[in-house]
């Protein structure tokens, strides 16, 4: 009821906000595309000399007749005209014209204007990073950057899988993140309210300046810095709160207790028919009659099968419980059925607060940001808490020397769920999938208030997920403290020359404790209490030195950047221990010194060290013809001395065609720039730093000999633990990019199109060792594979106004295509497998196919009768109602050679649409995301849609679509029976594969900006209130909970009960003081 009231109230507020607007007196406000007021805008009546200008807050007032036209003009913006008509108020959003070309973009080791860019670069507005409250910023990129694929889930604290222009390797495809010049692989600590700008470097022309770490693309973040002025310190407050609804449209409907009992009996009938025997139905819960009957009790201590109420002596069982509450259970049948997904989920709440202080003087500037984020998960005891402090400053020491810092400290506390913390490592047995495996006849609690579970016979080996997650209140409770930043000095010895040195890095501390409680109520009980704890620390550092010189002589303009850099990706230690049956499980007492059978593990990691030299030359003639070249030489400790260094060059050019005389007469063409580039980027993430070494280990279990004779003592010997490859080298991605940027129709339409190709050579691949190497040695990675990606990135922005200028709009469309293909593997090797779940291997990575392609038996319906079986190719386990596979090679037998490449989880097309409307003080935003052409392997159906998979466990209503003679090939599943073989549940086939295309309404928001004259009375400059609805609808043919499925690069797109993206409803307040 609470959720219903909330939703109804929310809907009424949104409807009211759209219709409740009333016009004001003759006046107006002029703002830019970000909603900021523009002072000094000239407002005049067309054909007259009468006019005025906007004040500091962008407000104006002017006397004008209804048949006249108002003209709004300002330097750097496109002039706009509006017929007055009956309008009493005209509010204007001016569009940047030529000024947009001077937009500063933060790129590699510096900045450049949009006019000067020659590579493939995309930017994300800071306001777009906070649209959906989330524990990670990457989620906000989805659909906003053409060519960047983002796969995410709804788990608090989970990371998103980001791929910039496809996949360049068999692993380690994450982009490099650069935050205020400091390179990192982790941005979970960033608060959206602290971010000033985000730039994505997509091709080598833009990203190769980062060399060996840039093959996966580079994402550059700049945090807020304050302003060098005498203005008072500005305070911003951003607060968001709301609820998350756990209900998603794709949740499977499960059989009721009586239906599951009936279908257990149906399986017995079908088993007898398949075996040619009489029906002999016996079930520990449902009896032995010709019809399944639900018992009153599923389990009574000492009696594991079903009993009627008259057979239970409650007082006697109570006495047993009083004497031994750990081992005594009385489980009453829930005949109405337990909805296990509802039992483990609940409405969750989200809060986010960001407070920023920014200001400065003529000699410096500063920014201080405080943020806190609390995200309850929809699962029991699942949450993320994050608190951070950011301090940025920059001050002049002398007229020629300035010093600055960018520092952030973040404390993060996370309660995990076993539902997949990272989108790239989805679990085979998540608690969400565990919920669907539980039979609905089992209640959450037994009659004594203890947790009920599969101690009752006949329900297989499931575990009560409510118990698991409730105990998770203490379990998997972890925290981390993360500090990152840099200190830099800028030196200007002469005009046009800047020398910078920056020393930065990251320090991380983490700790966890977990508790596993003894529980005897499962069919596979946990017989001991468990306790574990651990901690780790890590440090990384980076020292960057650059010199930049720029000079203009006549029409010749040049800028030269040179630099050297040294860094370590992170070194430190970890220590963890575990044991069983501590003296007490009291959280205020338990520690490792009280456990039995302690196991202690320690590890040391040294990080990877890089040393780099790099340079960049930018030249343009008359700001019409642009040339750019970069060069980087990297050395990394991952590789042997013969191959330690790699060189990564790039070249690009651009032509501003609209500056040519022959195009200047085209009235509708404002700006046209044609770009092209080539370059190389490196990747070393997909190789163990020890790959270069042949290593030996010592173990009595693997290598020993009784040197003294006899068998009374053994001396541990050494064995080969790794075969090294000192000649392994960088993976290198070679990219080409051709594109154009255009502005049309007096600034009303922007078009950006890029056609690109990326070929990665020398991919590192782990070979299979010959038997002579022994069975203990790890195989080396060698450079033998190639991969290719290609696509088209497109972005369209159309802006304008309606109703005489009162209704402003902006529509942004981003779209991208992607084609991925493995070109070559090792000599004699055409594929390697991945994605094996419960004995079914669904994925094959093969030459000529996309990464993680689904390699499956193709089904041709089901066998309807024995004659079909006899006429068909020989098929193991063939039977009436079972899967019928296609004999692809026509050899008369169904073998693994008949499997085909039937789909890929790599989407052919991704795109997003963002709609902004403004009407007076009101604005409306809607954001949609689409992913088309990907397939999903719905492995969760193996558990819930096939009877022999964990027979007796919970099953979905797919059972009602199982094969019968009447349904034939129109059946939705094979015959309901117990047999487990290639033709039932032990064959990887296309029954599991589904279309993963989807369109999601990611955000709808309605905003109101209070009148400044009103908010100034309470001490504010601006006040905005917003209502938001996020992820409110997903349109898809996929039958699972969520079509956004990640996983490791060589085996992703397999749904094993992943944590879904769920709807949420938010209220936001933004204050500027």
C-alpha positions, 0 to 999 in steps of 0.5 A, spaced: 500 500 500 505 504 501 508 503 494 501 504 491 500 511 495 507 513 493 506 512 486 499 515 485 502 521 489 508 521 484 504 521 478 499 526 480 505 531 482 508 530 475 501 531 471 500 537 476 507 540 474 505 539 466 498 543 467 499 548 472 503 553 469 500 560 468 504 566 464 507 572 468 507 579 466 511 582 460 518 580 462 522 574 460 529 571 462 534 569 457 539 563 459 544 558 455 543 551 453 545 549 460 540 553 463 544 559 466 542 566 465 546 570 460 547 578 462 548 583 457 543 580 451 541 585 447 533 585 446 530 590 441 524 590 437 525 588 429 525 594 425 526 599 430 532 602 435 528 601 441 531 595 445 534 593 452 539 588 455 538 583 460 541 584 467 546 580 471 540 574 472 538 574 465 532 578 466 529 583 461 523 587 460 520 591 454 514 595 452 512 592 445 506 591 441 503 584 439 504 585 432 512 586 433 518 582 433 523 581 438 530 580 436 535 577 442 542 577 440 549 576 444 556 575 442 557 567 441 550 566 441 546 565 435 541 570 434 533 568 435 527 572 433 520 571 436 513 574 434 510 577 440 503 576 438 499 574 445 504 572 449 505 576 455 512 573 457 517 570 452 523 566 455 529 565 451 534 559 451 540 562 446 544 557 442 551 557 442 554 559 435 561 560 433 562 560 441 561 553 441 567 552 437 571 555 443 569 550 448 575 548 452 575 540 451 580 537 456 584 531 452 591 528 453 595 532 458 592 539 456 586 542 453 584 544 446 578 548 443 573 544 439 575 548 433 582 545 434 580 537 435 582 532 429 581 526 433 574 522 435 572 525 442 566 526 445 564 530 451 558 528 457 555 534 460 556 534 468 549 535 469 548 528 465 552 524 470 547 525 476 541 524 472 540 517 475 542 516 483 547 510 482 554 508 486 558 508 479 558 514 474 559 509 468 552 507 468 550 514 466 554 514 460 549 509 457 547 511 450 550 518 451 556 517 448 556 514 441 561 508 440 561 507 448 557 500 450 555 500 457 552 494 460 550 495 468 546 492 473 542 494 479 546 492 485 549 497 489 556 498 488 557 494 482 561 496 477 559 497 469 562 494 463 564 499 459 567 498 452 570 503 447 569 501 440 568 494 441 573 489 444 581 489 443 583 483 447 581 477 450 581 481 457 583 487 460 578 491 455 576 496 460 578 504 459 583 508 462 581 513 467 584 519 468 582 524 474 585 531 474 591 528 470 592 522 475 591 515 471 587 510 475 582 504 473 577 505 479 572 511 479 568 508 484 570 514 489 568 520 484 562 524 486 557 526 480 557 533 484 564 534 484 565 533 476 566 539 472 567 536 465 568 529 462 571 527 455 572 520 452 578 519 447 575 514 442 581 513 437 588 513 436 589 520 434 586 522 441 588 517 445 595 514 443 598 520 447 597 515 453 600 509 449 600 503 452 594 503 456 590 507 451 587 501 447 581 500 451 579 508 450 581 513 455 576 517 459 578 524 462 575 527 468 576 534 471 573 536 477 571 543 479 576 548 481 573 554 483 574 561 479 579 566 480 575 572 481 573 577 487 566 574 487 564 571 494 564 564 495 559 560 492 555 554 495 551 549 491 547 543 495 544 538 491 540 533 494 536 527 492 532 522 495 527 516 493 525 509 493 527 503 488 521 498 486 524 491 486 518 489 481 520 488 474 516 485 468 521 479 467 520 476 473 518 468 472 511 466 474 512 460 478 508 454 479 504 454 486 505 448 491 499 444 488 501 445 481 508 443 482 506 437 486 501 435 480 507 436 475 511 432 479 506 426 478 506 428 470 513 427 470 512 420 473 507 418 468 511 421 462 517 417 465 513 410 465 511 412 458 518 413 456 521 407 459 515 402 457 513 401 464 507 402 468 506 408 472 509 407 479 508 414 483 512 415 489 514 421 492 516 423 500 511 429 500 505 428 495 504 420 497 503 414 492 496 415 490 494 416 482 494 424 484 499 428 488 496 431 494 499 436 498 501 434 506 499 439 512 506 438 514 513 437 510 517 436 515 517 434 523 524 432 526 525 425 526 520 424 520 522 427 513 516 426 509 509 429 509 504 428 514 497 430 515 495 434 521 493 428 525 499 425 525 503 431 528 504 431 536 505 438 536 507 438 544 512 432 543 515 436 537 515 442 542 519 438 547 524 436 542 525 443 540 526 446 547 531 441 548 535 442 542 532 448 538 538 447 533 536 440 530 529 440 531 524 443 525 517 443 524 515 445 517 508 447 515 506 446 508 505 453 505 499 451 501 498 458 498 505 458 496 511 462 498 513 468 493 521 467 494 523 473 490 518 477 494 521 474 500 528 476 499 526 483 496 523 490 498 522 497 497 529 500 497 531 507 499 536 512 496 539 518 498 545 523 495 547 529 498 553 533 495 555 540 498 560 544 494 564 551 496 568 554 490 571 561 490 578 564 489 581 571 488 585 574 483 591 570 485 588 563 486 582 559 486 579 553 490 573 548 491 571 543 497 566 538 496 563 534 501 558 528 498 555 522 501 551 517 498 546 511 501 543 506 496 539 500 499 539 494 495 532 491 493 535 485 497 535 484 504 541 487 507 544 489 501 547 496 501 552 501 499 554 507 503 560 512 501 562 518 504 567 523 500 571 529 501 574 533 495 579 539 496 582 542 490 586 549 490 591 553 485 595 559 487 600 563 485 606 563 488 610 568 484 607 571 477 611 565 474 610 560 478 603 557 481 602 551 485 595 546 486 592 540 488 587 535 487 585 531 493 580 526 495 578 521 500 573 516 500 570 512 505 566 506 502 562 501 506 558 495 502 554 489 504 554 484 498 549 479 496 552 474 492 548 476 486 554 479 482 558 485 485 561 486 478 558 486 472 564 482 469 563 476 474 556 474 474 555 468 479 553 462 477 548 461 484 546 468 485 541 469 491 536 471 486 536 465 482 537 461 489 530 464 490 527 461 484 530 454 486 526 454 492 519 450 492 513 454 493 510 449 498 516 451 503 515 457 508 520 462 510 519 460 517 518 453 521 512 453 526 518 455 531 520 461 528 526 458 525 528 458 518 525 453 514 528 450 508 530 443 504 530 439 510 524 436 508 525 431 503 523 431 495 525 438 494 532 437 492 538 441 495 536 449 495 538 453 501 533 458 504 535 465 501 532 469 506 536 466 511 542 467 507 541 474 506 538 475 513 545 473 516 548 477 511 547 483 516 553 481 519 556 477 513 560 480 507 561 486 511 567 490 508 569 497 508 575 501 504 578 507 505 581 510 498 585 517 498 587 519 491 590 526 488 596 530 486 600 536 487 603 540 481 607 546 480 606 550 473 612 554 471 612 560 466 619 562 465 617 566 458 611 568 454 607 562 451 611 556 455 609 552 461 612 547 464 608 543 469 611 537 474 605 533 477 606 528 483 600 524 484 597 517 486 592 513 490 593 509 497 587 504 499 586 500 505 580 495 506 578 490 511 572 485 511 569 480 516 564 475 514 560 470 519 557 463 516 552 460 521 551 453 523 544 451 520 542 444 519 535 445 516 538 444 509 538 438 505 546 439 505 547 442 512 552 447 514 555 443 520 559 449 523 560 456 525 565 459 520 569 466 521 573 470 516 577 476 516 582 480 512 585 486 510 589 489 505 593 496 503 595 498 496 599 504 494 600 507 487 604 513 484 605 517 478 610 523 476 609 526 470 613 532 467 611 536 461 613 542 457 608 546 453 610 551 448 605 555 443 606 560 438 603 564 432 606 567 427 602 570 422 597 565 420 601 559 422 599 557 429 603 551 433 603 548 439 608 543 442 608 538 448 613 534 450 613 530 457 616 524 461 612 520 466 613 514 471 608 510 474 607 504 478 600 501 478 599 499 485 603 495 490 601 492 497 600 486 501 593 482 503 592 478 509 586 474 510 584 468 515 578 463 516 576 458 521 571 454 524 567 454 530 570 460 534 568 460 542 563 465 541 559 468 534 558 474 538 560 480 533 563 484 539 568 478 541 569 473 535 576 473 533 581 469 529 585 467 535 578 463 538 577 459 531 579 452 530 582 449 524 585 456 522 587 457 515 592 464 513 593 466 507 598 472 505 600 475 498 604 481 496 603 484 489 608 489 486 604 493 481 607 494 474 612 500 473 611 504 467 616 509 464 614 513 458 616 519 453 611 522 449 610 528 445 605 532 441 605 537 435 599 541 433 599 546 427 594 550 424 594 555 418 589 560 418 585 556 423 582 552 417 587 547 416 589 543 422 595 537 423 596 533 429 602 528 431 603 524 437 608 520 439 609 515 445 614 510 447 612 506 453 616 501 457 613 496 462 615 491 467 610 486 465 615 484 459 622 482 458 628 486 457 628 484 449 620 487 448 619 491 454 619 498 450 613 499 445 612 505 440 605 508 439 605 514 434 599 517 431 597 522 425 591 526 424 588 532 420 582 536 419 579 541 414 574 547 416 571 547 409 566 552 411 572 557 411 573 556 404 570 562 399 566 557 395 562 554 401 561 561 404 555 563 400 551 557 403 546 560 408 544 553 411 551 551 413 554 554 419 560 550 420 563 544 417 569 540 419 572 534 416 577 530 420 581 524 419 586 520 423 591 514 424 594 511 430 596 506 434 595 504 441 597 499 446 595 494 451 598 490 457 592 489 461 591 482 459 598 478 461 600 476 468 607 480 470 610 474 471 609 471 464 616 473 462 619 468 468 620 461 468 618 459 476 619 453 480 615 452 486 615 447 492 610 442 495 610 436 498 603 434 495 606 435 488 614 434 489 617 430 494 622 424 495 624 420 501 632 422 501 634 418 507 630 412 505 624 409 507 617 412 507 618 415 514 620 422 512 619 426 505 623 432 503 619 437 499 622 438 492 621 443 487 617 443 481 616 447 475 610 452 476 610 456 470 613 456 463 615 463 462 615 467 455 620 473 455 619 475 448 611 477 450 610 484 447 605 489 447 598 488 444 597 493 439 591 496 436 591 500 429 586 505 428 583 509 422 578 514 423 574 519 418 569 523 420 566 530 420 562 535 424 557 540 422 552 545 424 546 547 420 541 552 420 543 558 424 545 553 430 539 549 430 542 542 428 549 539 430 551 533 426 557 529 428 559 522 424 565 518 425 567 512 421 572 507 424 576 501 424 580 498 429 585 492 428 588 489 434 594 485 433 599 481 437 593 479 442 596 475 448 593 468 448 595 462 453 597 456 449 596 449 451 602 446 454 605 439 451 605 433 456 612 433 457 611 440 461 608 436 467 601 438 469 603 443 474 606 448 470 602 455 468 602 456 460 605 462 458 601 467 454 604 469 447 603 474 441 599 470 436 592 472 435 588 478 431 582 481 432 578 487 428 572 492 430 569 497 426 563 501 426 560 508 425 558 513 431 553 518 430 550 524 434 545 529 432 542 535 436 536 539 434 534 545 438 529 550 437 523 553 440 515 553 439 509 557 441 513 564 439 519 562 443 515 560 449 517 553 449 524 551 447 526 544 446 533 540 444 533 533 442 539 529 442 540 522 438 546 518 439 547 512 435 553 507 433 554 500 430 559 495 432 562 489 428 567 485 432 571 479 429 576 474 431 581 474 425 586 469 427 588 465 433 594 460 434 597 456 428 592 450 428 587 453 433 581 455 430 577 456 437 577 456 444 571 455 449 568 459 454 562 460 458 560 453 461 555 452 466 552 446 469 556 442 464 553 446 458 558 450 454 555 455 450 560 459 448 566 458 443 571 464 441 572 462 434 576 465 428 571 469 423 566 470 429 565 475 434 567 475 441 563 470 446 559 467 440 554 462 442 555 455 439 549 451 440 545 445 437 540 448 433 533 445 434 528 443 429 522 442 434 521 436 438 520 429 436 512 427 436 513 420 435 517 414 434 517 414 427 520 421 427 526 418 431 527 412 427 527 417 421 532 422 424 539 422 425 542 418 430 541 422 437 543 421 444 537 420 448 532 421 443 525 420 445 518 423 444 517 430 446 525 431 447 529 436 443 530 434 436 537 437 433 539 439 426 544 434 423 548 440 420 553 436 416 548 431 414 553 425 416 547 421 419 549 422 427 548 428 432 555 430 434 558 436 437 560 437 430 553 439 428 553 445 433 553 452 429 554 459 431 547 462 432 548 468 435 552 473 439 551 478 445 555 483 442 550 488 440 549 491 432 547 498 434 546 502 441 543 509 441 540 514 446 535 519 445 535 525 450 529 530 450 529 537 453 523 541 453 523 548 457 517 552 458 517 558 463 520 556 469 518 549 468 522 544 464 521 537 462 527 531 460 526 524 458 532 519 456 531 513 452 536 508 451 536 502 446 540 496 444 539 492 438 542 485 435 544 482 441 542 475 443 542 473 450 543 466 453 538 465 458 541 459 462 536 461 468 531 457 464 535 451 465 534 451 473 526 453 472 524 451 466 526 443 465 524 438 470 530 434 471 535 440 473 534 440 480 528 435 480 523 437 486 526 444 486 521 450 484 519 451 477 516 456 473 509 456 469 514 454 463 512 447 465 505 448 462 508 449 456 512 443 456 511 438 450 504 434 449 502 431 443 496 436 442 502 442 443 507 438 438 512 443 436 508 449 438 510 447 445 515 452 449 519 446 453 520 439 452 516 434 455 516 434 463 520 428 465 526 426 469 531 423 464 537 428 463 541 427 457 543 431 451 536 431 448 533 434 455 537 438 459 544 436 458 545 439 451 547 447 449 542 448 444 538 454 441 532 453 446 536 458 451 538 463 446 533 469 446 533 476 442 536 481 447 534 487 444 531 492 448 528 499 449 528 502 456 525 509 458 531 510 463 529 517 465 523 522 465 524 528 470 520 534 471 523 540 474 521 547 476 526 553 477 523 558 483 523 565 481 530 568 483 526 574 486 523 569 491 529 565 493 533 571 494 529 573 500 531 566 503 538 567 501 539 563 495 541 565 488 537 559 485 533 553 487 530 548 483 526 542 485 525 536 480 521 529 480 524 523 477 522 517 474 528 512 472 528 505 469 520 505 468 519 501 462 523 496 458 520 494 451 523 487 450 522 480 447 527 477 452 523 473 457 528 474 463 528 479 468 533 484 465 536 484 458 542 488 460 547 482 461 555 482 462 560 477 464 567 476 462 569 478 455 570 471 452 563 469 456 559 474 457 551 475 455 549 469 459 544 470 464 544 466 471 540 470 475 543 477 474 541 483 479 536 487 475 536 494 473 529 496 477 525 502 477 526 508 482 522 514 483 526 521 486 525 528 489 531 532 487 533 539 490 538 543 487 540 550 491 546 555 489 547 560 494 
